[in-house]
């Protein structure tokens, strides 16, 4: 199980996966000119959502399809310092899928 962690330092927002820097996956889609962010909805949180999902899922197509609802329901709600496990992301994705299946907004 992977562990993702984020925090802020004088260098800015830093995100790791199992202690290593998380690849922002700009090759998939460049959403933010300034890197990762969280605690709100916007370009930086969208880039983080995409990077988290691409790494976790190992499926670029699914990551691109799911990053927006994941950003709104998870990344925008993170605290200044946070940690997510693979299990946390799977739970969030199930919840997003359940809401979409029920016809609700993601």
C-alpha positions, 0 to 999 in steps of 0.5 A: 500500500502506498502512502501519499503525504503533503505539506508546506515548507519555505520551498512551497507545497511538497507532495511525496509518495512513499517518501519520494517526490510525486511526479506532477504528470505534466505529460498528461495534462498541464493544469497548473503553472505553479505546481501542486496545491490543495484545500480549495478547488483550482488549477494547483489542486487539479494537478495534484488530483491528476498526479495522485490518481495517475500514480495510484491507478496506473491508468492515465485514461482513468486518471484523466476521467476522474481527476476533477470529481476527485479534486472537488471531493478529496483534494479541496478538503485536505488540511495544510498537512495531510496523508492519504493511503491507497485504501483512502483513495480507493474509498474516495473513488468508490464514493465518487462512483456511487454518486455518479451512478445515483445521478448526483453531482460528483 
